[in-house]
Amino acid sequence: MRSFQVLNLVALVPLMGVVLFVGVVFAEDETVEGWVPPDDPKPQQILQEARDDFGAGRYPEALAKHVWFHRHVLEYVPSLRGVRLSFALSYWAELAKEFPPALEALKAERDQVAERVVSGQKSFSAFQELAALNNSLVSPDETVKVFQRLHFKNPEFASEVFSVAKPYLIANKQFPLLVHYLPPDEESLRIENTYRTGMARAEKREETQSKALLKQFYRKAMTSDAALLVAVLKLSNQTEQAELIAERFLSLSDAPEHQTAITSALDGEFPEPFPAVNSE
């Protein structure tokens, strides 16, 4: 049986009338007090139990189940990868607002993942996990800090995870880094080629509505990527290049929203995020 323990989960230290939670340590394969995963664990059921425990005020049990789910769910149900980094972490964060050990545990999990990423584990999924953990902690700046370390220590890997880091770099106004990973000539060519390839693909659709929707998708993606590039250049004081690239993209579509987005980017306004298009 796989066992799980929260050691010193609620080590209470009275100090001037204040109760402090200290020494939150998680260990595996130890004697468990309170909750033991079953021999045949069902991750979705365990996540729901964690929610039920939270609602009933059984916070230590809820925390143990959240930590188990985060660490082990993919061993049993790989398809829950998205749930693990979205709903499950939001539930854990909700528990953390009421139960200090849950917050410390969430931070500890984040720190462990960050250490793996910066110490050489070239894993796109690990960086995604780090960003999700920081989001749950409302600490997006920490994702930027790790990316900055990767930029200096392992730029090749930083390039691989740039798509994950990009919105946080934008929010933190890291324009030199953005320009570094969005080389203007290469990026503008990529955006245009992806757009033209996508529109040609859409044109082959026989069904009128499907064709129109696909064309709209590729146009919006092109608009978002192009406006982002123009805004980054403008805010990096590369105004001349921003204007040249804006002129190039303004000619690609006369859709009013496209024209407005590119023109606004020349004023340093970022576009609304849009799903990235795989150009392969």
Summary of the structure (lengths in Angstrom):
residues: 280
radius of gyration: 23.4
end to end distance: 44.8
largest distance: 75.2
contacts: 833
relative contact order: 0.07
helix: 68%
strand: 6%
